[in-house]
């Protein structure tokens, strides 16, 4: 199942359960302390599972990044890609699909709590939820981007990912909706539209830049960037199995000047930190 299909099925199941009266949309928000406690317990259990599996039954012998330090192996991890069976990659499932889907459900739950408390949902809450879900849908729709990231290709799975992706990420990255659920701060419609526009513009810069980098690497320099020939740096490296590989680092941008893209990058950072 693709990441986007997983997200859609999980999200629809969450909404359908609430519609059928099996649970409340605000269930996560109302039981937030218990959810955080359960997530911490789960993260430690997952860390232990990854540690024991890496020591006793690693999936691939060339996949091991551990050493003789128990502390390092627990914190950093041992296996790059711990697997159960042929299809279940623990790191991809936990870091990507489970965590990113949880972000969307947490936001919706706190938005529902705001509705229950105040009888309406503020523009500021809508702004946060829309911007975050834009990034979540993009993450799942372009999951191959994440599969080429340093997290997936170079870092083993241990406490760093088990707790970081399972506890820190979903609790800290949803602070905006947690706060807004209890503090119905309203924005004028014009301000909401402006913030959404800035956020979407910054997202488009990120999207286009990532697409360009991927296209240049996939075609091995045969891809043009805008009206110009792609310019890049050839970065060579040798993997642990002794194979020499090469990565292309893009150095030219679509925009006529770098100032515009830098300004849009700063804008989306501001919007993401303050509102999304």
DONUDO-136392 format. One record per atom (N, C-alpha, C, O): residue in three letters; x, y, z. Coordinates in steps of 0.02 Angstrom, whole numbers, plus 50000, padded with zeros to 5 digits. Each point is the difference from the previous one (the first is absolute). Example, Ala and Ser with C-alpha at 12.3 -4.5 7.8 and 13.67 -1.06 7.14 Angstrom:
ALA506604971650390/ALA499555005950000/ALA500455006050000/ALA500524999950033/SER499305005449931/SER500425005950003/SER499615005550037/SER500255005550008/
This chain:
UNK500424994050000/UNK499585006050000/UNK500445006250000/UNK500485000550039/UNK499365004349918/UNK500395006249997/UNK499875004250062/UNK499504999050036/UNK500955005849976/UNK499925004450057/UNK499365004049997/UNK499665000850051/UNK500175001849890/UNK499395004049993/UNK499384995850013/UNK499535002450031/UNK500464991549944/UNK499434995550013/UNK499934998550074/UNK499444999950027/UNK501134998950006/UNK499994998850072/UNK499715005950037/UNK499584999250045/UNK500635006849937/UNK499765006150033/UNK499255000949989/UNK499645001450048/UNK500144997949890/UNK499295001049985/UNK499574994950037/UNK499495001950029/UNK500704991849969/UNK499614994750035/UNK499985001350075/UNK499474999250031/UNK501105002649998/UNK500025001350073/UNK499585006050018/UNK499644999950050/UNK500415005449911/UNK499645006250015/UNK499254999049993/UNK499615002350041/UNK500184994249905/UNK499294998749990/UNK499744995550056/UNK499445001150024/UNK500944994049997/UNK499794995550055/UNK499905004050064/UNK499534998750038/UNK500925006149975/UNK499945004250059/UNK499365004249998/UNK499645000350050/UNK500225002749893/UNK499405004149993/UNK499374995650002/UNK499505002050030/UNK500534992249939/UNK499424995549998/UNK499844997350070/UNK499424999450018/UNK501094999150021/UNK499894997750069/UNK499635005250041/UNK499574998350040/UNK500625008149950/UNK499665005350036/UNK499285000949975/UNK499545001250040/UNK500364998249894/UNK499345000849972/UNK499524994550023/UNK499405001250009/UNK500864992850001/UNK499594994450023/UNK499914999850075/UNK499654995750027/UNK500675009050008/UNK499935000450072/UNK500454995350039/UNK499914999150060/UNK500574997849906/UNK500464995450035/UNK500515003850042/UNK500254997350050/UNK499905008749932/UNK500465004250038/UNK499835007349985/UNK499545001549962/UNK500835003150068/UNK499925007149987/UNK500605002649962/UNK500564997750010/UNK499335007249946/UNK500575003049966/UNK500475003350049/UNK500615000449988/UNK499125001950068/UNK500415003350050/UNK500314995150051/UNK500295002250050/UNK499654991349937/UNK500244995050048/UNK500745000950015/UNK500204999850058/UNK500205001149890/UNK500735000850011/UNK500145006150042/UNK500404999750047/UNK499275005949937/UNK500125006250037/UNK499774999550073/UNK500355002450045/UNK499084994549966/UNK499744999450068/UNK500434995350044/UNK500005000650061/UNK500344994849907/UNK500424995350037/UNK500745001049983/UNK500394995249997/UNK499805011149993/UNK500675001649974/UNK500564997650047/UNK500504997349976/UNK499425003550089/UNK500524997850046/UNK500094992549997/UNK500574997550000/UNK498884998949996/UNK500044992749995/UNK500314997949934/UNK500384995149997/UNK499465008649950/UNK500294998449934/UNK500755000950001/UNK500374995949974/UNK499865009650057/UNK500725001350005/UNK500354994550041/UNK500544997749982/UNK499145000450074/UNK500284994750042/UNK500054993449961/UNK500514996650002/UNK498955001749962/UNK500004993849961/UNK500525000349945/UNK500334994949985/UNK499765010949984/UNK500495000849947/UNK500714999050027/UNK500424997049967/UNK499715005650093/UNK500664999150031/UNK500144992750016/UNK500554997549987/UNK498954999050040/UNK500094992950015/UNK500124996149936/UNK500454995849996/UNK499155005749953/UNK500084996749935/UNK500695001249970/UNK500314995449973/UNK499955010850034/UNK500655001749972/UNK500564995950033/UNK500454997749966/UNK499515001550100/UNK500514996150035/UNK499954992549982/UNK500504996749992/UNK498885000850002/UNK499924993049980/UNK500264998949929/UNK500324994949986/UNK499555009949970/UNK500244999649931/UNK500765000349997/UNK500324996549961/UNK499975007750082/UNK500735000450004/UNK500304993350022/UNK500494997649971/UNK499204999350080/UNK500234993550023/UNK499944994749947/UNK500454995949991/UNK498995004249972/UNK499904995149946/UNK500545000849946/UNK500284995149977/UNK499855011250004/UNK500505001249948/UNK500704997950023/UNK500394997449961/UNK499765003950103/UNK500654998250027/UNK500104992450001/UNK500514997549977/UNK499004998950050/UNK500054992750005/UNK500024996949931/UNK500404995549987/UNK499185006849968/UNK500004997349932/UNK500665001249965/UNK500274995549967/UNK500005010650041/UNK500645001549969/UNK500574995750025/UNK500454998349963/UNK499535000150102/UNK500524995850030/UNK499934992649982/UNK500494996649988/UNK498895001150011/UNK499884992849992/UNK499854997949928/UNK500284995249975/UNK499275008649992/UNK499784997949934/UNK499945005949952/UNK499455001849981/UNK501115001149999/UNK499985005649953/UNK499744997749932/UNK500114994349979/UNK499545010149987/UNK499704998349935/UNK500534999049946/UNK499954995349960/UNK500555009050038/UNK500544999649950/UNK500675001050035/UNK500075004650041/UNK500424991449942/UNK500645000550034/UNK500375006449982/UNK500415002550039/UNK499475000349901/UNK500325006349980/UNK499615006150024/UNK500185005749985/UNK499284993050051/UNK499555005350022/UNK500155002250072/UNK499655004450026/UNK500864992850005/UNK500135001150071/UNK500465006150009/UNK500525000549967/UNK499285004050078/UNK500405005950016/UNK500205000150073/UNK500255005150025/UNK499644989550011/UNK500134999850072/UNK500734999350017/UNK500424999049955/UNK499745001650109/UNK500684998950024/UNK499974996650069/UNK499484997350018/UNK501065002950019/UNK500034996550064/UNK499695003950058/UNK499984997650056/UNK499795008449931/UNK499705004250052/UNK499254998950004/UNK499645001449952/UNK500124996250105/UNK499284999050008/UNK499635006749996/UNK499465000449970/UNK500835004750061/UNK499675006550000/UNK499925002749929/UNK499475002449981/UNK501074997049980/UNK499985002349931/UNK499504996049958/UNK499635002849960/UNK500374990650050/UNK499544995749962/UNK499285001350017/UNK499564999549957/UNK500305002150106/UNK499315001650020/UNK499805006849973/UNK499465000849973/UNK500975004150036/UNK499845006849979/UNK499985000749924/UNK499505002349971/UNK501044995749997/UNK500075001149928/UNK499674994549959/UNK499755001249946/UNK500254992750081/UNK499724994449964/UNK500544995449972/UNK500595001849998/UNK499204992449980/UNK500464995049971/UNK499874999049926/UNK500455000549959/UNK498924998050024/UNK499834998549930/UNK499785006349963/UNK499645004250028/UNK500574996349910/UNK499785005549958/UNK499274999249982/UNK499615004850001/UNK500204989049981/UNK499304998649981/UNK499764993550033/UNK500004994849968/UNK499815005450096/UNK499734994050031/UNK499344998049967/UNK499555004249993/UNK500404989649988/UNK499404997649965/UNK499704994050035/UNK500344996050032/UNK499005003549962/UNK499634994250022/UNK499644997249938/UNK499525003049976/UNK500714991349999/UNK499744997549938/UNK500315003649941/UNK500495003650007/UNK499214995449935/UNK500285002949939/UNK499785007249988/UNK500345003749964/UNK499094998350065/UNK499725006449981/UNK499995005350055/UNK499965005949984/UNK500094992250079/UNK499925004950054/UNK500685002750021/UNK500374996850037/UNK499785009249940/UNK500605003650021/UNK499815004250060/UNK499615004749994/UNK500684993750064/UNK499805003250062/UNK500155007549999/UNK499605004050025/UNK500964998049947/UNK500195007150000/UNK499545004049955/UNK499775005450020/UNK500094992249920/UNK499565003649954/UNK499315000650029/UNK499685005349996/UNK500074989250034/UNK499335000250028/UNK499955004850059/UNK499545004050004/UNK500954995650042/UNK499965004150060/UNK500155007349986/UNK499615004450019/UNK500954997049947/UNK500205006949988/UNK499545003749953/UNK499855005950009/UNK499924990649939/UNK499595003249950/UNK499264999150009/UNK499645004850016/UNK500124989349973/UNK499274999049995/UNK499645000950066/UNK499505003650003/UNK500754993350049/UNK499665000550065/UNK500045007250027/UNK499495002750021/UNK501105000249978/UNK500105006650030/UNK499645005549961/UNK499665004250030/UNK500404995949904/UNK499695005249960/UNK499244999550002/UNK499655005150000/UNK500084988950001/UNK499284999150007/UNK499765002450068/UNK499475003050006/UNK500934995750046/UNK499835002250067/UNK499955007650004/UNK499575002750034/UNK500875000949930/UNK499975007350000/UNK499325002549978/UNK499715004450032/UNK500044992849913/UNK499355002249974/UNK499444998450049/UNK499555004250010/UNK500464990050020/UNK499474998150047/UNK500025004350063/UNK499485001850027/UNK501124999849997/UNK500065004350059/UNK499725006949986/UNK499635002750041/UNK500545000149901/UNK499755006649982/UNK499235000149996/UNK499685004550026/UNK500044990549941/UNK499274999649994/UNK499684999250068/UNK499475002950013/UNK500844993250031/UNK499724998950066/UNK499985006550041/UNK499515001350034/UNK501035002649963/UNK500015006350037/UNK499545005249968/UNK499735004350035/UNK500194995449899/UNK499515004449968/UNK499294998250023/UNK499595004550012/UNK500274989049994/UNK499354997850025/UNK499895002250072/UNK499445001750019/UNK501094998150021/UNK499955002350069/UNK499845007550003/UNK499615002150042/UNK500705001849915/UNK499845007149997/UNK499265001149983/UNK499675004450029/UNK500074991649925/UNK499295000449982/UNK499564998550060/UNK499505003450011/UNK500684991450027/UNK499604998150058/UNK500015005450054/UNK499505001150034/UNK501075002249975/UNK500075005050053/UNK499675006649981/UNK499645002950040/UNK500484999449899/UNK499785006749980/UNK499415000049952/UNK499685005249990/UNK500174989149980/UNK499434999749954/UNK500185002049929/UNK499555000449958/UNK501075000950028/UNK500225001749933/UNK500754998649994/UNK500354999050050/UNK499905001049888/UNK500714999049987/UNK500285006549972/UNK499725002649952/UNK500814999950076/UNK500285006449979/UNK500384999449934/UNK500214994649979/UNK499875011149988/UNK500395000349938/UNK500724997950013/UNK500324996849958/UNK499945005150100/UNK500694998250016/UNK500094992450004/UNK500504997349977/UNK499014999250053/UNK500024992750003/UNK499964997049930/UNK500374995449983/UNK499185007349976/UNK499934997549931/UNK500655001049962/UNK500204995649962/UNK500115010250048/UNK500635001549966/UNK500544994950018/UNK500354997449956/UNK499725001150108/UNK500504995250023/UNK499874993149971/UNK500464996949973/UNK498925000850031/UNK499834993349977/UNK500114999449924/UNK500264994949977/UNK499545010249985/UNK500094999749927/UNK500734999849981/UNK500204995949958/UNK500215008450072/UNK500715000249982/UNK500354993550019/UNK500404997449961/UNK499455000050098/UNK500344993950020/UNK499784994149956/UNK500424995949980/UNK498945003750005/UNK499774994549958/UNK500245000549928/UNK500064995049965/UNK500085011150013/UNK500315000949934/UNK500674996449998/UNK500164996549952/UNK500245004550100/UNK500654996850004/UNK499944992450010/UNK500404996249973/UNK499115001750066/UNK499914992850012/UNK499804996449936/UNK500284994849984/UNK499245008049979/UNK499794997049937/UNK500574999949950/UNK500104995149964/UNK500295010350034/UNK500585000149956/UNK500514994750020/UNK500304996849957/UNK499805002350108/UNK500474995050024/UNK499814993149975/UNK500414996349974/UNK498955001950034/UNK499784993449979/UNK499964999449924/UNK500144994749972/UNK499665010849994/UNK499964999849927/UNK500674999449967/UNK500064997449944/UNK500475005150090/UNK500684999649973/UNK500454996450049/UNK500545002450018/UNK499244991850003/UNK500364996350053/UNK500704998049978/UNK500444998950042/UNK499675000649892/UNK500674998249977/UNK500525005250018/UNK500594998550006/UNK499195007950004/UNK500475005150023/UNK500304998050068/UNK500605000450010/UNK498964997550035/UNK500234998050067/UNK500444993949997/UNK500474999450040/UNK499394996049914/UNK500394993949995/UNK500725001449978/UNK500444995850009/UNK499675010149962/UNK500685001949979/UNK500345004650051/UNK500555002449987/UNK499134998850069/UNK500275004750050/UNK500554996750042/UNK500074993850000/UNK500305010350036/UNK500534997550044/UNK499704995650055/UNK500314995050020/UNK499105006850006/UNK499684996150053/UNK499924992749979/UNK500144995550039/UNK499645003449900/UNK499864993349976/UNK500644996449978/UNK500104994250015/UNK500335009449950/UNK500584996949968/UNK500604999150045/UNK500434995849986/UNK499615008050068/UNK500635000050039/UNK499924998750075/UNK500464997650032/UNK498955004049996/UNK499934999750073/UNK499644993650022/UNK499454998649975/UNK500844997550070/UNK499674994050025/UNK499415001750045/UNK499905005750020/UNK499704989149994/UNK499395001050039/UNK500114998150073/UNK500134994250015/UNK499825010850029/UNK500074998850072/UNK499565004850038/UNK499485002249974/UNK500714999550088/UNK499605004650041/UNK499925006849967/UNK499485003250006/UNK501044998949959/UNK499995006549965/UNK499385000749956/UNK499675005250000/UNK500174989549963/UNK499425000149956/UNK499374997650037/UNK499465002949990/UNK500614992050051/UNK499414997250035/UNK499665005350043/UNK499395000849997/UNK501005002950042/UNK499725005350043/UNK499925006549962/UNK499505003550008/UNK500994998249950/UNK499975006349964/UNK499405000449954/UNK499645005050000/UNK500254989849960/UNK499434999949953/UNK499354998150034/UNK499465002149979/UNK500594993950075/UNK499394997650032/UNK499735004450056/UNK499414999650016/UNK501025004750013/UNK499785004250056/UNK500155007449986/UNK499545004149998/UNK501094997649992/UNK500205007049992/UNK499655003249940/UNK499705005450006/UNK500354991449937/UNK499735002949938/UNK499255001450004/UNK499805005749987/UNK499784989450030/UNK499285001450001/UNK499785004650056/UNK499475003249994/UNK500904997250061/UNK499795004450054/UNK500235007249990/UNK499635004750013/UNK500984996249963/UNK500275006849990/UNK499735003249937/UNK499855005949999/UNK500104990249948/UNK499785002949936/UNK499265001649999/UNK499775003349953/UNK499864994650097/UNK499285001750003/UNK499855004950056/UNK499435000650021/UNK501085002950004/UNK499895004850054/UNK499515005549981/UNK499635002450043/UNK500364999549893/UNK499545005349980/UNK499274998150010/UNK499625003950029/UNK500194990149949/UNK499304998050008/UNK499844998550073/UNK499445001150023/UNK501064996450014/UNK499894999050072/UNK499845006550035/UNK499555000450042/UNK500825004849941/UNK499895006650031/UNK499345003049977/UNK499615002650040/UNK500254997149895/UNK499405003249973/UNK499364996650023/UNK499485003250003/UNK500564990450013/UNK499404996550025/UNK499745003150064/UNK499405000250012/UNK501065002350030/UNK499815002950064/UNK499995007649998/UNK499755003250047/UNK500514999749900/UNK500035007349993/UNK499775001849930/UNK500395000049953/UNK498975001650041/UNK499715001249934/UNK500205006849973/UNK499605004749999/UNK501024995849979/UNK500255006349971/UNK499765000549928/UNK500174995849958/UNK499455009450028/UNK499715000749934/UNK500435004849957/UNK500255005050025/UNK499814993349912/UNK500345004349952/UNK499495002949952/UNK499524996649982/UNK500585009649996/UNK499575002649946/UNK500104995749937/UNK500534997149990/UNK498955002549969/UNK500044995849940/UNK500575002149955/UNK500344995849970/UNK499785010850025/UNK500555002449956/UNK500684997650026/UNK500434998249961/UNK499655001850105/UNK500634997650029/UNK500084992549988/UNK500554997649985/UNK498904998850021/UNK500034992749989/UNK500204998549928/UNK500424995649988/UNK499285007949965/UNK500164999049929/UNK500735001749987/UNK500344996649962/UNK499905008850069/UNK500705002149990/UNK500484994750026/UNK500494998349967/UNK499374999250093/UNK500444994950030/UNK499994993649959/UNK500524996949988/UNK498885001049990/UNK499954994149958/UNK500385000949935/UNK500344995449976/UNK499615010649995/UNK500355001349937/UNK500764999750009/UNK500354997249958/UNK499905005650097/UNK500714999750014/UNK500234992850010/UNK500524997949975/UNK499084998450063/UNK500174993050013/UNK500014995949936/UNK500464996049990/UNK499055004949967/UNK499964996349937/UNK500575002049954/UNK500294995749966/UNK499875010850032/UNK500555002449957/UNK500664996950023/UNK500404997649958/UNK499725002350106/UNK500614997050026/UNK500024992549986/UNK500534997249985/UNK498894999550022/UNK499964992949985/UNK500174998649927/UNK500354995149985/UNK499415009249970/UNK500144999049929/UNK500755000649985/UNK500264996449957/UNK500085008250078/UNK500735000649992/UNK500334993350018/UNK500424997549964/UNK499384999950093/UNK500274993550023/UNK499844994549951/UNK500434995949983/UNK498955003949993/UNK499784994749954/UNK500395000249935/UNK500254994949976/UNK499805011149994/UNK500355000749936/UNK500744998350007/UNK500284996549958/UNK500035005950096/UNK500714998750011/UNK500134992550008/UNK500494997449973/UNK499084999250064/UNK500084992850011/UNK499904996149935/UNK500364995349986/UNK499145006849974/UNK499884996849936/UNK500595000849953/UNK500194995449965/UNK500115010650036/UNK500585001349958/UNK500594995650019/UNK500324996949958/UNK499815002650107/UNK500554995950024/UNK499904992749981/UNK500464996649978/UNK498925001050031/UNK499854993049984/UNK500074998749925/UNK500274994949980/UNK499475009849979/UNK500044999149927/UNK500724999949976/UNK500174995949957/UNK500255008550069/UNK500705000249980/UNK500354993550020/UNK500394997349961/UNK499495000350100/UNK500314993750022/UNK499754994049961/UNK500384995549984/UNK498965004550000/UNK499724994349964/UNK500264999649928/UNK500114994549974/UNK499995011349995/UNK500215000249930/UNK500765000649992/UNK500255000049944/UNK500105000650112/UNK500745000649999/UNK500225005949957/UNK500414999149955/UNK499325006750058/UNK500175006649972/UNK499655001649934/UNK500155005249971/UNK499394990650005/UNK499675001449936/UNK499395004550008/UNK499655001249951/UNK500225001250108/UNK499405004050014/UNK500195007450004/UNK500485001850033/UNK499125002449933/UNK500105007250003/UNK499635002950059/UNK499474997550020/UNK500805007850009/UNK499685003550055/UNK499765006749974/UNK500405004549987/UNK498944996250003/UNK499745006049969/UNK500235000249928/UNK499914995249962/UNK500405010350017/UNK500265000849932/UNK500754998849997/UNK500325001249949/UNK499974996450105/UNK500724999150003/UNK500194992650005/UNK499614995950024/UNK500995002749954/UNK500274993450010/UNK500154999050074/UNK500275004450032/UNK499554989849994/UNK500104998750071/UNK500745000550017/UNK500434997249966/UNK499725006450088/UNK500685000550026/UNK500034996450067/UNK499555000850042/UNK500974995449968/UNK500024995950061/UNK500724998350017/UNK500465001149961/UNK499624996350100/UNK500644997550024/UNK499964992450004/UNK499524997350028/UNK500974999449945/UNK500024992650005/UNK500354998150065/UNK500595001250009/UNK499034995950036/UNK500274997950066/UNK500074992450001/UNK499514996449998/UNK501115001350005/UNK500134992850000/UNK500104997550071/UNK500265003650043/UNK499534990349969/UNK500094996950066/UNK500024992549992/UNK499794997349950/UNK500474999350101/UNK500064992749999/UNK499584997150057/UNK500085002050057/UNK499494993349927/UNK499574996950050/UNK500394994650039/UNK500564998349981/UNK499144999250072/UNK500354995250043/UNK500164993449965/UNK500444996350022/UNK499205002249923/UNK500154993949963/UNK500535001149946/UNK500134995649959/UNK500205010350042/UNK500555001449955/UNK499815002649931/UNK500435000749957/UNK498935000750032/UNK499775002549935/UNK500045007649998/UNK499765003450046/UNK500554999249902/UNK500045007349992/UNK499375002649966/UNK499804997549948/UNK499895007450083/UNK499385002849973/UNK500085007649991/UNK500495003050021/UNK499004999949947/UNK500035007149985/UNK499325003250011/UNK499484997149984/UNK500525008950044/UNK499395003950010/UNK500095006849967/UNK500545002950004/UNK498934999649964/UNK500045006549966/UNK499675005350044/UNK499424999350019/UNK500965005949998/UNK499755005450043/UNK499835005949956/UNK500455003249972/UNK498914998450021/UNK499775005349956/UNK500225006850025/UNK499945001450060/UNK500315002949894/UNK500245006650021/UNK499645005749965/UNK500135005850018/UNK499434992949934/UNK499655005349965/UNK499264999850017/UNK499744994550012/UNK499935011249991/UNK499305000450021/UNK499555002149942/UNK500235002749950/UNK499124996050058/UNK499515002049950/UNK499945007549996/UNK499945002849946/UNK500085000550111/UNK499865007250003/UNK500605004049975/UNK500574997950008/UNK499315008149961/UNK500545004049973/UNK500485002450053/UNK500585001549985/UNK499204999050076/UNK500455002150054/UNK499854995750061/UNK499434998150012/UNK501085000650027/UNK499924995750059/UNK499635003650055/UNK499744996850046/UNK500235009949951/UNK499685003850054/UNK499274998350006/UNK499734999650055/UNK499924999349889/UNK499294998550002/UNK499884993350035/UNK499574999550043/UNK500814995549938/UNK499904993550031/UNK500185000150074/UNK499674996850041/UNK500855007049977/UNK500185000550070/UNK499455003550040/UNK499844998050056/UNK499875007349914/UNK499465003650035/UNK499404995550010/UNK499695000150054/UNK500134995849896/UNK499434995550007/UNK500164994550050/UNK499554997950037/UNK501074999849965/UNK500194995050050/UNK499915002850071/UNK499744996550044/UNK500475009749966/UNK499925003250066/UNK499275000950017/UNK499794999350057/UNK499805002449892/UNK499295000950011/UNK499674993650025/UNK499615000050048/UNK500544994449918/UNK499674993850020/UNK500254997750068/UNK499634996950038/UNK501015004749978/UNK500254998550068/UNK499615003850052/UNK499814997350052/UNK500065009149935/UNK499625004150047/UNK499294997350007/UNK499754999250056/UNK499934999449888/UNK499314997550002/UNK499974993350036/UNK499544998850040/UNK500954996849946/UNK499994993350031/UNK500125000450075/UNK499674996550039/UNK500805007749982/UNK500175000550071/UNK499435003250039/UNK499824997750054/UNK499905007749919/UNK499505003950037/UNK499304997049994/UNK499624999850048/UNK500214997849891/UNK499314997949989/UNK499934992649981/UNK499464997250010/UNK501054999749963/UNK499894993349976/UNK500514995050019/UNK499954994249982/
